[in-house]
Amino acid sequence: MNPSAYRRLRSLRIPLSIALVALVSTTLAVALTPTPVFARDVFGSLRAPGDAAFIVGHRGDRAEAPENTLVSLELAMDSTAAFVETDVQLTRDRVPVLFHDRDLERVAGVDAAIADLDLAEVRRLDVGAWYSPQYAGTGIPTLAEFFAALVERPQARALVELKRQWTADDFLLVTGLIDRYALRDRVVLQSFNVATIIALERSAPQYPKLLLARELPDDPVPLAARLGVIAIATTAKAVRTAPDAVELLHAAGYGVLCYTLNSEETWAEVRALGVDGIITDEPSGLDAWLAATAPGT
Protein backbone atom coordinates (compact mmCIF):
# COMPACT_ATOMS: atom_id res chain seq x y z
CA MET A 1 0.00 0.00 0.00
CA ASN A 2 1.45 3.37 -0.98
CA PRO A 3 1.88 6.06 1.73
CA SER A 4 -0.95 8.30 0.50
CA ALA A 5 -3.44 5.41 0.42
CA TYR A 6 -2.38 4.37 3.91
CA ARG A 7 -2.93 7.92 5.20
CA ARG A 8 -6.41 7.99 3.63
CA LEU A 9 -7.29 4.65 5.29
CA ARG A 10 -6.11 5.91 8.67
CA SER A 11 -8.18 9.05 8.29
CA LEU A 12 -11.28 6.89 7.80
CA ARG A 13 -10.70 4.73 10.87
CA ILE A 14 -11.70 7.28 13.50
CA PRO A 15 -15.05 8.24 11.89
CA LEU A 16 -15.80 4.58 11.24
CA SER A 17 -15.00 3.70 14.84
CA ILE A 18 -17.22 6.51 16.11
CA ALA A 19 -20.03 5.38 13.83
CA LEU A 20 -19.65 1.76 14.99
CA VAL A 21 -19.75 2.77 18.65
CA ALA A 22 -22.83 4.90 18.02
CA LEU A 23 -24.55 2.02 16.21
CA VAL A 24 -23.78 -0.45 19.00
CA SER A 25 -24.91 2.03 21.65
CA THR A 26 -28.18 2.68 19.85
CA THR A 27 -28.80 -1.03 19.41
CA LEU A 28 -28.15 -1.71 23.08
CA ALA A 29 -30.35 1.18 24.13
CA VAL A 30 -33.22 -0.17 22.06
CA ALA A 31 -32.66 -3.72 23.33
CA LEU A 32 -32.53 -2.59 26.98
CA THR A 33 -35.49 -0.21 26.85
CA PRO A 34 -38.51 -1.98 28.35
CA THR A 35 -41.38 -2.51 25.95
CA PRO A 36 -44.34 -0.41 27.10
CA VAL A 37 -47.29 -2.36 28.48
CA PHE A 38 -50.81 -1.06 27.91
CA ALA A 39 -54.16 -1.99 29.43
CA ARG A 40 -55.34 -3.54 26.17
CA ASP A 41 -52.33 -5.88 26.19
CA VAL A 42 -53.56 -7.42 29.44
CA PHE A 43 -57.31 -6.79 29.59
CA GLY A 44 -58.23 -6.82 25.89
CA SER A 45 -60.50 -4.10 24.57
CA LEU A 46 -61.62 -1.54 27.13
CA ARG A 47 -65.31 -1.57 28.00
CA ALA A 48 -68.02 0.89 27.03
CA PRO A 49 -70.91 1.75 29.38
CA GLY A 50 -73.21 -1.27 29.58
CA ASP A 51 -70.59 -3.81 28.45
CA ALA A 52 -69.97 -6.83 30.67
CA ALA A 53 -66.90 -6.40 32.84
CA PHE A 54 -64.42 -9.22 33.28
CA ILE A 55 -64.55 -11.09 36.59
CA VAL A 56 -61.77 -11.12 39.20
CA GLY A 57 -62.02 -13.68 42.01
CA HIS A 58 -61.01 -11.82 45.20
CA ARG A 59 -58.50 -13.99 47.08
CA GLY A 60 -59.82 -16.83 44.95
CA ASP A 61 -63.41 -17.93 45.44
CA ARG A 62 -64.04 -16.94 49.05
CA ALA A 63 -67.66 -18.00 48.79
CA GLU A 64 -66.57 -21.63 48.42
CA ALA A 65 -63.21 -22.04 50.18
CA PRO A 66 -60.87 -20.26 52.62
CA GLU A 67 -59.27 -17.17 51.08
CA ASN A 68 -55.81 -17.17 49.50
CA THR A 69 -55.46 -20.94 49.76
CA LEU A 70 -54.67 -23.00 46.70
CA VAL A 71 -58.11 -24.61 46.76
CA SER A 72 -59.81 -21.19 46.72
CA LEU A 73 -57.52 -19.83 44.00
CA GLU A 74 -57.85 -22.95 41.85
CA LEU A 75 -61.65 -22.82 42.10
CA ALA A 76 -61.56 -19.28 40.73
CA MET A 77 -59.01 -20.11 38.04
CA ASP A 78 -61.06 -23.09 36.90
CA SER A 79 -64.21 -20.96 36.65
CA THR A 80 -65.11 -18.32 34.09
CA ALA A 81 -63.27 -15.61 36.04
CA ALA A 82 -60.73 -13.91 33.80
CA PHE A 83 -58.46 -13.08 36.75
CA VAL A 84 -57.80 -14.27 40.26
CA GLU A 85 -56.61 -11.79 42.89
CA THR A 86 -54.26 -12.62 45.73
CA ASP A 87 -51.95 -10.95 48.29
CA VAL A 88 -48.23 -11.42 48.87
CA GLN A 89 -46.13 -10.92 51.97
CA LEU A 90 -42.58 -11.99 52.87
CA THR A 91 -41.73 -14.42 55.66
CA ARG A 92 -38.89 -13.64 58.05
CA ASP A 93 -36.55 -15.63 55.79
CA ARG A 94 -37.84 -13.65 52.77
CA VAL A 95 -40.03 -16.19 51.01
CA PRO A 96 -43.10 -14.71 49.25
CA VAL A 97 -46.31 -16.33 50.54
CA LEU A 98 -50.00 -15.63 49.96
CA PHE A 99 -51.62 -13.87 52.89
CA HIS A 100 -53.74 -10.75 53.37
CA ASP A 101 -54.01 -9.63 57.01
CA ARG A 102 -51.49 -7.76 59.13
CA ASP A 103 -51.48 -10.67 61.59
CA LEU A 104 -52.57 -14.30 61.73
CA GLU A 105 -55.17 -13.97 64.47
CA ARG A 106 -58.32 -14.00 62.30
CA VAL A 107 -57.59 -17.06 60.16
CA ALA A 108 -55.01 -19.00 62.19
CA GLY A 109 -55.56 -17.91 65.80
CA VAL A 110 -51.90 -16.92 66.13
CA ASP A 111 -50.69 -13.62 67.60
CA ALA A 112 -47.96 -13.01 65.03
CA ALA A 113 -47.42 -11.56 61.59
CA ILE A 114 -46.08 -13.36 58.53
CA ALA A 115 -42.88 -11.32 58.80
CA ASP A 116 -42.33 -12.73 62.32
CA LEU A 117 -42.17 -16.34 61.11
CA ASP A 118 -39.85 -18.39 58.93
CA LEU A 119 -41.35 -20.41 56.09
CA ALA A 120 -41.06 -23.62 58.12
CA GLU A 121 -43.20 -22.04 60.86
CA VAL A 122 -45.71 -20.69 58.33
CA ARG A 123 -46.01 -24.19 56.85
CA ARG A 124 -47.32 -25.50 60.18
CA LEU A 125 -50.24 -23.05 60.33
CA ASP A 126 -53.83 -24.13 59.71
CA VAL A 127 -55.75 -21.42 57.83
CA GLY A 128 -58.70 -23.59 56.81
CA ALA A 129 -60.35 -24.74 60.05
CA TRP A 130 -61.74 -21.26 60.84
CA TYR A 131 -63.68 -21.39 57.57
CA SER A 132 -65.06 -24.91 57.78
CA PRO A 133 -64.08 -28.29 59.29
CA GLN A 134 -63.95 -29.49 55.68
CA TYR A 135 -60.82 -27.40 55.17
CA ALA A 136 -59.03 -28.14 58.46
CA GLY A 137 -55.30 -28.50 57.88
CA THR A 138 -55.21 -26.24 54.81
CA GLY A 139 -51.99 -24.25 54.72
CA ILE A 140 -50.65 -20.98 53.39
CA PRO A 141 -49.21 -21.42 49.89
CA THR A 142 -46.03 -19.86 48.58
CA LEU A 143 -46.14 -17.56 45.58
CA ALA A 144 -44.13 -20.16 43.66
CA GLU A 145 -46.80 -22.80 44.33
CA PHE A 146 -49.49 -20.43 43.13
CA PHE A 147 -47.56 -19.59 39.96
CA ALA A 148 -47.08 -23.30 39.26
CA ALA A 149 -50.87 -23.75 39.47
CA LEU A 150 -51.37 -20.69 37.24
CA VAL A 151 -49.03 -22.10 34.58
CA GLU A 152 -51.20 -25.23 34.41
CA ARG A 153 -54.22 -23.03 33.56
CA PRO A 154 -53.27 -21.00 30.48
CA GLN A 155 -56.68 -19.33 30.37
CA ALA A 156 -56.19 -17.74 33.82
CA ARG A 157 -54.40 -14.55 34.84
CA ALA A 158 -53.65 -12.96 38.19
CA LEU A 159 -53.63 -9.67 40.06
CA VAL A 160 -50.97 -9.92 42.78
CA GLU A 161 -51.15 -7.31 45.53
CA LEU A 162 -47.90 -6.36 47.25
CA LYS A 163 -49.01 -5.70 50.80
CA ARG A 164 -47.67 -2.53 52.41
CA GLN A 165 -44.33 -1.05 51.25
CA TRP A 166 -41.75 -2.97 49.23
CA THR A 167 -38.16 -2.17 48.25
CA ALA A 168 -36.31 -2.84 44.98
CA ASP A 169 -34.65 -5.90 46.58
CA ASP A 170 -38.05 -7.18 47.67
CA PHE A 171 -39.41 -6.86 44.12
CA LEU A 172 -36.74 -9.20 42.81
CA LEU A 173 -38.18 -12.02 44.91
CA VAL A 174 -41.48 -11.64 43.02
CA THR A 175 -40.35 -10.61 39.54
CA GLY A 176 -37.79 -13.40 39.58
CA LEU A 177 -40.62 -15.90 40.05
CA ILE A 178 -42.71 -14.21 37.36
CA ASP A 179 -39.84 -14.68 34.92
CA ARG A 180 -39.07 -18.21 36.09
CA TYR A 181 -42.62 -19.26 35.29
CA ALA A 182 -42.82 -17.07 32.13
CA LEU A 183 -45.87 -15.20 33.42
CA ARG A 184 -45.00 -11.60 32.62
CA ASP A 185 -48.00 -11.25 30.30
CA ARG A 186 -50.39 -12.94 32.76
CA VAL A 187 -49.57 -11.32 36.11
CA VAL A 188 -50.31 -7.72 37.09
CA LEU A 189 -48.65 -6.38 40.24
CA GLN A 190 -50.73 -3.99 42.33
CA SER A 191 -50.54 -1.98 45.53
CA PHE A 192 -52.29 0.71 47.56
CA ASN A 193 -48.86 2.02 48.51
CA VAL A 194 -47.83 4.77 46.09
CA ALA A 195 -44.19 4.56 47.18
CA THR A 196 -44.21 0.86 46.25
CA ILE A 197 -45.66 1.62 42.79
CA ILE A 198 -43.08 4.36 42.19
CA ALA A 199 -40.22 2.10 43.26
CA LEU A 200 -41.54 -0.69 41.04
CA GLU A 201 -41.78 1.68 38.05
CA ARG A 202 -38.17 2.77 38.59
CA SER A 203 -36.66 -0.66 39.12
CA ALA A 204 -38.89 -2.93 36.99
CA PRO A 205 -40.99 -0.87 34.56
CA GLN A 206 -41.48 -3.80 32.19
CA TYR A 207 -43.89 -5.56 34.57
CA PRO A 208 -47.54 -4.46 34.27
CA LYS A 209 -48.83 -2.81 37.39
CA LEU A 210 -52.03 -1.37 38.76
CA LEU A 211 -52.73 1.27 41.42
CA LEU A 212 -55.30 0.49 44.11
CA ALA A 213 -56.99 3.72 45.19
CA ARG A 214 -59.88 4.31 47.57
CA GLU A 215 -60.66 7.64 45.90
CA LEU A 216 -60.16 9.19 42.46
CA PRO A 217 -59.32 12.75 41.47
CA ASP A 218 -61.67 14.29 38.92
CA ASP A 219 -58.99 13.62 36.28
CA PRO A 220 -56.88 10.60 37.30
CA VAL A 221 -54.95 10.43 34.01
CA PRO A 222 -51.90 12.48 35.18
CA LEU A 223 -51.63 10.23 38.25
CA ALA A 224 -51.77 7.05 36.15
CA ALA A 225 -49.19 8.43 33.71
CA ARG A 226 -46.80 9.50 36.47
CA LEU A 227 -46.95 6.08 38.13
CA GLY A 228 -46.62 4.09 34.90
CA VAL A 229 -49.63 1.88 35.67
CA ILE A 230 -51.91 0.23 33.12
CA ALA A 231 -55.05 0.70 35.22
CA ILE A 232 -56.54 1.95 38.47
CA ALA A 233 -58.73 -0.20 40.72
CA THR A 234 -61.05 1.71 43.01
CA THR A 235 -64.41 1.63 44.77
CA ALA A 236 -67.90 1.94 43.29
CA LYS A 237 -68.30 5.14 45.34
CA ALA A 238 -65.18 6.63 43.78
CA VAL A 239 -66.36 6.13 40.19
CA ARG A 240 -69.81 7.39 41.18
CA THR A 241 -68.45 10.62 42.66
CA ALA A 242 -65.96 11.23 39.82
CA PRO A 243 -68.31 10.50 36.89
CA ASP A 244 -65.89 11.55 34.15
CA ALA A 245 -62.93 9.56 35.50
CA VAL A 246 -63.71 6.30 33.68
CA GLU A 247 -64.15 8.03 30.33
CA LEU A 248 -60.97 10.08 30.79
CA LEU A 249 -58.91 7.02 31.74
CA HIS A 250 -60.27 5.01 28.80
CA ALA A 251 -59.58 7.84 26.36
CA ALA A 252 -55.96 7.81 27.53
CA GLY A 253 -55.70 4.00 27.25
CA TYR A 254 -55.95 3.11 30.95
CA GLY A 255 -58.20 0.43 32.42
CA VAL A 256 -60.58 0.82 35.37
CA LEU A 257 -61.52 -1.89 37.88
CA CYS A 258 -63.77 -1.77 40.96
CA TYR A 259 -63.33 -3.68 44.22
CA THR A 260 -64.76 -5.56 46.19
CA LEU A 261 -68.35 -5.70 44.91
CA ASN A 262 -70.69 -8.48 46.02
CA SER A 263 -74.20 -7.30 45.21
CA GLU A 264 -76.27 -7.09 42.05
CA GLU A 265 -76.93 -3.41 42.77
CA THR A 266 -73.24 -2.47 42.69
CA TRP A 267 -72.53 -4.77 39.74
CA ALA A 268 -75.24 -3.01 37.75
CA GLU A 269 -74.01 0.41 38.83
CA VAL A 270 -70.42 -0.02 37.70
CA ARG A 271 -71.37 -1.88 34.51
CA ALA A 272 -73.46 1.13 33.52
CA LEU A 273 -70.37 3.31 34.03
CA GLY A 274 -68.24 1.09 31.77
CA VAL A 275 -65.66 -0.29 34.20
CA ASP A 276 -63.47 -3.02 32.73
CA GLY A 277 -63.25 -5.45 35.63
CA ILE A 278 -65.12 -6.27 38.84
CA ILE A 279 -63.27 -7.75 41.79
CA THR A 280 -65.65 -9.88 43.84
CA ASP A 281 -65.89 -12.50 46.58
CA GLU A 282 -68.69 -14.08 44.54
CA PRO A 283 -67.19 -14.87 41.11
CA SER A 284 -69.74 -17.59 40.37
CA GLY A 285 -72.62 -15.34 41.41
CA LEU A 286 -71.33 -12.46 39.27
CA ASP A 287 -70.92 -14.78 36.30
CA ALA A 288 -74.52 -16.00 36.65
CA TRP A 289 -75.79 -12.43 36.98
CA LEU A 290 -73.88 -11.28 33.88
CA ALA A 291 -75.33 -14.18 31.91
CA ALA A 292 -78.86 -13.51 33.14
CA THR A 293 -78.70 -9.77 32.41
CA ALA A 294 -76.86 -9.87 29.11
CA PRO A 295 -78.63 -8.05 26.24
CA GLY A 296 -81.12 -10.33 24.52
CA THR A 297 -81.54 -12.74 27.45
C-alpha positions in Angstrom: 0.0 0.0 0.0 1.4 3.4 -1.0 1.9 6.1 1.7 -0.9 8.3 0.5 -3.4 5.4 0.4 -2.4 4.4 3.9 -2.9 7.9 5.2 -6.4 8.0 3.6 -7.3 4.6 5.3 -6.1 5.9 8.7 -8.2 9.1 8.3 -11.3 6.9 7.8 -10.7 4.7 10.9 -11.7 7.3 13.5 -15.0 8.2 11.9 -15.8 4.6 11.2 -15.0 3.7 14.8 -17.2 6.5 16.1 -20.0 5.4 13.8 -19.7 1.8 15.0 -19.7 2.8 18.7 -22.8 4.9 18.0 -24.6 2.0 16.2 -23.8 -0.4 19.0 -24.9 2.0 21.6 -28.2 2.7 19.9 -28.8 -1.0 19.4 -28.1 -1.7 23.1 -30.4 1.2 24.1 -33.2 -0.2 22.1 -32.7 -3.7 23.3 -32.5 -2.6 27.0 -35.5 -0.2 26.9 -38.5 -2.0 28.4 -41.4 -2.5 25.9 -44.3 -0.4 27.1 -47.3 -2.4 28.5 -50.8 -1.1 27.9 -54.2 -2.0 29.4 -55.3 -3.5 26.2 -52.3 -5.9 26.2 -53.6 -7.4 29.4 -57.3 -6.8 29.6 -58.2 -6.8 25.9 -60.5 -4.1 24.6 -61.6 -1.5 27.1 -65.3 -1.6 28.0 -68.0 0.9 27.0 -70.9 1.8 29.4 -73.2 -1.3 29.6 -70.6 -3.8 28.5 -70.0 -6.8 30.7 -66.9 -6.4 32.8 -64.4 -9.2 33.3 -64.6 -11.1 36.6 -61.8 -11.1 39.2 -62.0 -13.7 42.0 -61.0 -11.8 45.2 -58.5 -14.0 47.1 -59.8 -16.8 45.0 -63.4 -17.9 45.4 -64.0 -16.9 49.1 -67.7 -18.0 48.8 -66.6 -21.6 48.4 -63.2 -22.0 50.2 -60.9 -20.3 52.6 -59.3 -17.2 51.1 -55.8 -17.2 49.5 -55.5 -20.9 49.8 -54.7 -23.0 46.7 -58.1 -24.6 46.8 -59.8 -21.2 46.7 -57.5 -19.8 44.0 -57.9 -22.9 41.9 -61.6 -22.8 42.1 -61.6 -19.3 40.7 -59.0 -20.1 38.0 -61.1 -23.1 36.9 -64.2 -21.0 36.7 -65.1 -18.3 34.1 -63.3 -15.6 36.0 -60.7 -13.9 33.8 -58.5 -13.1 36.7 -57.8 -14.3 40.3 -56.6 -11.8 42.9 -54.3 -12.6 45.7 -52.0 -11.0 48.3 -48.2 -11.4 48.9 -46.1 -10.9 52.0 -42.6 -12.0 52.9 -41.7 -14.4 55.7 -38.9 -13.6 58.1 -36.5 -15.6 55.8 -37.8 -13.6 52.8 -40.0 -16.2 51.0 -43.1 -14.7 49.2 -46.3 -16.3 50.5 -50.0 -15.6 50.0 -51.6 -13.9 52.9 -53.7 -10.8 53.4 -54.0 -9.6 57.0 -51.5 -7.8 59.1 -51.5 -10.7 61.6 -52.6 -14.3 61.7 -55.2 -14.0 64.5 -58.3 -14.0 62.3 -57.6 -17.1 60.2 -55.0 -19.0 62.2 -55.6 -17.9 65.8 -51.9 -16.9 66.1 -50.7 -13.6 67.6 -48.0 -13.0 65.0 -47.4 -11.6 61.6 -46.1 -13.4 58.5 -42.9 -11.3 58.8 -42.3 -12.7 62.3 -42.2 -16.3 61.1 -39.9 -18.4 58.9 -41.3 -20.4 56.1 -41.1 -23.6 58.1 -43.2 -22.0 60.9 -45.7 -20.7 58.3 -46.0 -24.2 56.8 -47.3 -25.5 60.2 -50.2 -23.0 60.3 -53.8 -24.1 59.7 -55.7 -21.4 57.8 -58.7 -23.6 56.8 -60.4 -24.7 60.1 -61.7 -21.3 60.8 -63.7 -21.4 57.6 -65.1 -24.9 57.8 -64.1 -28.3 59.3 -64.0 -29.5 55.7 -60.8 -27.4 55.2 -59.0 -28.1 58.5 -55.3 -28.5 57.9 -55.2 -26.2 54.8 -52.0 -24.2 54.7 -50.6 -21.0 53.4 -49.2 -21.4 49.9 -46.0 -19.9 48.6 -46.1 -17.6 45.6 -44.1 -20.2 43.7 -46.8 -22.8 44.3 -49.5 -20.4 43.1 -47.6 -19.6 40.0 -47.1 -23.3 39.3 -50.9 -23.7 39.5 -51.4 -20.7 37.2 -49.0 -22.1 34.6 -51.2 -25.2 34.4 -54.2 -23.0 33.6 -53.3 -21.0 30.5 -56.7 -19.3 30.4 -56.2 -17.7 33.8 -54.4 -14.5 34.8 -53.6 -13.0 38.2 -53.6 -9.7 40.1 -51.0 -9.9 42.8 -51.1 -7.3 45.5 -47.9 -6.4 47.2 -49.0 -5.7 50.8 -47.7 -2.5 52.4 -44.3 -1.0 51.3 -41.8 -3.0 49.2 -38.2 -2.2 48.2 -36.3 -2.8 45.0 -34.7 -5.9 46.6 -38.1 -7.2 47.7 -39.4 -6.9 44.1 -36.7 -9.2 42.8 -38.2 -12.0 44.9 -41.5 -11.6 43.0 -40.3 -10.6 39.5 -37.8 -13.4 39.6 -40.6 -15.9 40.0 -42.7 -14.2 37.4 -39.8 -14.7 34.9 -39.1 -18.2 36.1 -42.6 -19.3 35.3 -42.8 -17.1 32.1 -45.9 -15.2 33.4 -45.0 -11.6 32.6 -48.0 -11.3 30.3 -50.4 -12.9 32.8 -49.6 -11.3 36.1 -50.3 -7.7 37.1 -48.6 -6.4 40.2 -50.7 -4.0 42.3 -50.5 -2.0 45.5 -52.3 0.7 47.6 -48.9 2.0 48.5 -47.8 4.8 46.1 -44.2 4.6 47.2 -44.2 0.9 46.2 -45.7 1.6 42.8 -43.1 4.4 42.2 -40.2 2.1 43.3 -41.5 -0.7 41.0 -41.8 1.7 38.1 -38.2 2.8 38.6 -36.7 -0.7 39.1 -38.9 -2.9 37.0 -41.0 -0.9 34.6 -41.5 -3.8 32.2 -43.9 -5.6 34.6 -47.5 -4.5 34.3 -48.8 -2.8 37.4 -52.0 -1.4 38.8 -52.7 1.3 41.4 -55.3 0.5 44.1 -57.0 3.7 45.2 -59.9 4.3 47.6 -60.7 7.6 45.9 -60.2 9.2 42.5 -59.3 12.7 41.5 -61.7 14.3 38.9 -59.0 13.6 36.3 -56.9 10.6 37.3 -55.0 10.4 34.0 -51.9 12.5 35.2 -51.6 10.2 38.2 -51.8 7.0 36.1 -49.2 8.4 33.7 -46.8 9.5 36.5 -46.9 6.1 38.1 -46.6 4.1 34.9 -49.6 1.9 35.7 -51.9 0.2 33.1 -55.1 0.7 35.2 -56.5 2.0 38.5 -58.7 -0.2 40.7 -61.0 1.7 43.0 -64.4 1.6 44.8 -67.9 1.9 43.3 -68.3 5.1 45.3 -65.2 6.6 43.8 -66.4 6.1 40.2 -69.8 7.4 41.2 -68.4 10.6 42.7 -66.0 11.2 39.8 -68.3 10.5 36.9 -65.9 11.5 34.1 -62.9 9.6 35.5 -63.7 6.3 33.7 -64.1 8.0 30.3 -61.0 10.1 30.8 -58.9 7.0 31.7 -60.3 5.0 28.8 -59.6 7.8 26.4 -56.0 7.8 27.5 -55.7 4.0 27.2 -55.9 3.1 30.9 -58.2 0.4 32.4 -60.6 0.8 35.4 -61.5 -1.9 37.9 -63.8 -1.8 41.0 -63.3 -3.7 44.2 -64.8 -5.6 46.2 -68.3 -5.7 44.9 -70.7 -8.5 46.0 -74.2 -7.3 45.2 -76.3 -7.1 42.0 -76.9 -3.4 42.8 -73.2 -2.5 42.7 -72.5 -4.8 39.7 -75.2 -3.0 37.7 -74.0 0.4 38.8 -70.4 0.0 37.7 -71.4 -1.9 34.5 -73.5 1.1 33.5 -70.4 3.3 34.0 -68.2 1.1 31.8 -65.7 -0.3 34.2 -63.5 -3.0 32.7 -63.2 -5.4 35.6 -65.1 -6.3 38.8 -63.3 -7.8 41.8 -65.7 -9.9 43.8 -65.9 -12.5 46.6 -68.7 -14.1 44.5 -67.2 -14.9 41.1 -69.7 -17.6 40.4 -72.6 -15.3 41.4 -71.3 -12.5 39.3 -70.9 -14.8 36.3 -74.5 -16.0 36.7 -75.8 -12.4 37.0 -73.9 -11.3 33.9 -75.3 -14.2 31.9 -78.9 -13.5 33.1 -78.7 -9.8 32.4 -76.9 -9.9 29.1 -78.6 -8.0 26.2 -81.1 -10.3 24.5 -81.5 -12.7 27.4 
